[in-house]
Amino acid sequence: TGIGAATVSALAADNLSVALHYSNSKAAAIKLADQLKSNGAKVEIFQADLTQKGSAEDLVKNVTGKLGAIDILINNAGLMSDESITKMSDELWDEAINLNLSVAFKLIRATADQMVLNKWGRIINVSSQVALTGSANHAHYAAAKAGLLGLTYSAAKEFGASGVTVNAVLPGRIETNMIAQRSDERMDEWLKQTPLARLGKAEEIASMIAFLVSEKASYVTGAAINVNGGLVMG
């Protein structure tokens, strides 16, 4: 859903074979895949709870068995809940770090060797503006997304000589289900803080991802690209 669905649609429109992973949203995944297939796209869906041990490796094996070697990886998992640092449980902290950071690491670990062997690959990590700014009551999410930047920079240096680029996209406030849960007052405050005075669209994030995986971005690696309407600059 949201950025994930928009990204799948954008990559399919560029005639790429796409593996669409979902954890719980089976109906939405099937609906999207069927819609894209009706337009001639090659899309296969795969279910996995990637927070479970060994699941990332199993998913990669399943995708490879059906679609062939993976040469583009988009890490787009995101889970954010509200809790203060002093009241946050170990379980909530660990859950956020696991899903928002550790899963990305495990998928990179499981796919990078083949990309290096093929001398070509693209890895995109979807981080967040809060990786740069922090966010009250979201320390677990901000820390995980900031960790994703460190992972991006390290992987870019490790795999660059083999033709594998690794970049991060940092969305601002995007029209997604996560944002829709916020109050009208909070929404008004956000819009006043954003120079473009509107929320972003999932398709705008997807367009940046589609650019970064294309040959047009072949000399871009180790970049953390803000797509946030000017909310965070630099």
N, C-alpha and C positions, 0 to 999 in steps of 0.2 A: 504494500500500500504506500501512498505518498511518494517520497523520493525514490524508493525502490521500484515501484510500478512505473513511474515516469522514466527511470533509467533503463529498465527493460525495454520499454516501448521505443526509446531513442536508439538503443543499440540494435534492436531488431529492424528498425527503419533504415539503419546503415548496412543491412544485409549480413549481420553477424549471427552466428548460431549462438543462442542464449540459453544458459541453464538458469532457471528461475528457482531459487531456494525459498522455502517458507518454513516456519516453525509451527504456527497455529492457524494461520489464515488460509486454510485449504480452499474454501469456496472462492475467495477472492483470487487466489493463484490460478485456479482452474478457469475462472471467468476471463482473466487477463490473457492467459495462454491461448484459450480458444479464440478470443477476439483477434489476437495477433496472427494466429495460424490461418484464420479465415482470409487474412490479407496476404498470405503467402510467406509469412515469417517462419523460421525454424526455431521453435521454443520448446524446451522440455522442462517439466517441473520436478522438483526433488524436495522431499520433506526430511528434516533433521532437526533435532534439538542440539544445537552446536555447543551448548554449555556442558554437555555430557562428555566424559572422557572417551577419546577415540572417535567421536562423531565427525570431527572435521576431516580426519583421514578417510573415514568410510564414505563421506560425501564426495570427496575428491575422486575416490575409486569409482563410485557409481557414475559420476558425471563423465569421467574419462572413458569408462566402458561404453557409454551411450553416445557421446559426442566427440570423443577423441581428446587429444591433449588440450589442457587449459592454458591459453596464452594471455587471457585477460581476467583479472580478478578485481571485483568491486566489493570492498568491505563496507557495508552500509547498516550494520546492526545499530540500534539505538534504544536505550531504555532509560527513562528519567523519571524519578519520583521526588517528592518534596520531603526533606527532613533536615533538621539542624545538625551540625556536627556533634554537639553534646548529647543529642538524643539518638543518634544513628547507631543501629546495631551492627555487629560484625557481619551478620548475614546480609544485610542490605548493602553494606560496603562491598563485600565480596561478590555479590550478585552483579553489581554495577561494573566492577572491574573485570569480571569474567566475561560478561556479554559485550561490553563496549570496547574492551582492549584485548583480553586474552584470546577471544575467538578469532580476531583479526590476525594475531600472531600465529595461531595454529594453522590457519588457512594459508598464510604466506609460507610457513614452513613446509606445508604439504604440497604446494604448487611451484615454488621457486626453482627447485632443481630442474624440472622439465623446461621451464622458461630459459634457464641458463644453458641447458643442453641445446635448445633450439636457437640460441643467440637472439631471442626476441621475446619481449613480454611487457605487459602493462599491469601495474598494481595501483589501484586508487583506494585510499582510505578516506571515508567520509567522517570528518571530525566535527567541530562545532566552534562557533565564535567564543563560547565560554572557555575553550581551551586557552584563549588569550586573556580573557577578562576575569575569569572566575565568576561564580554566581552564588549568592547567599541561598542557603538551604539546598544547594545542589553540588556540594563539594565532591561527592562520589562520582557524579557524572562529569564534572569539570576535570577532575583528576584523571579519569579514564581517557577522556578525549584529548587532554594534553599529552598523556602517555602515548597516544596514537601518533602524535606529531614526532615524538622521539623515535618511535618505531619506523615511521616514514623516512626520516632523515638517515637513520642507520641502514635501513634496507636499500635506500638509494645509493649509498656509498658502497655497500657490499656487492650489489648486483649490477651496478652501472656499466662496468667494463664488459659485461656479457650481453649488452643491448637491452637490458631490462630497466624500464623507468618506473619510478615509484613516486607518487605525488599524493597530496592531501587536499581535499576540498572542505572548506569551513563554511557551512551554511549559516545564515543569520536566522531571523524569524520567518519561517516558511509556513504557508497554508497547509498544515497537516493536522491529523487527529490529535497529536500531542499539543499543538498550539491551541486548537479549538476548545480545549478544556479550561483555558484561562478566562478570567473575568473580563467584562467589558472595560472596567476601569484600568486593568493591567494592559489590555490591548491598546487603549488610548495612550497610555504612558509610553508604550513601545513605539507607537507610530510617531509620537513627538520626538523621540530620540533618534529616529532614522531619517537621514537626509532625504531619501526618496519618498518618505512619508507613506509607505505601504508595506504590506507583507510581501515576501517573495513567493514565487510559484515553484512547485516541485519540478516543473519542466525546465525552469531556469538553472536549477542545479544539475539536472540531467544533461542539459546542453553543454555545460562545462565538463562534465565527466566524459561525454561523447567526444569532445575536442581532445581531451588529454589522452584518450586511448587511440586516437587517430595518428596517422603519419605526420599530420600538421604540427603535432606537439612532440616530435621525435627528439628534440633537443631540450625538452623540459623535464627535469627530474629533481627531486628533493624540494619541490615547491609546495608551499602551503597557501592556497589561493582563497581569499575571502570572497564570498558571494553573499553579501548581506545588506545591500542598499546603502552602503556607506556608514553603517553603524559602528564598525571597527575599521579603521584605516591604517595602512602601513604594511 
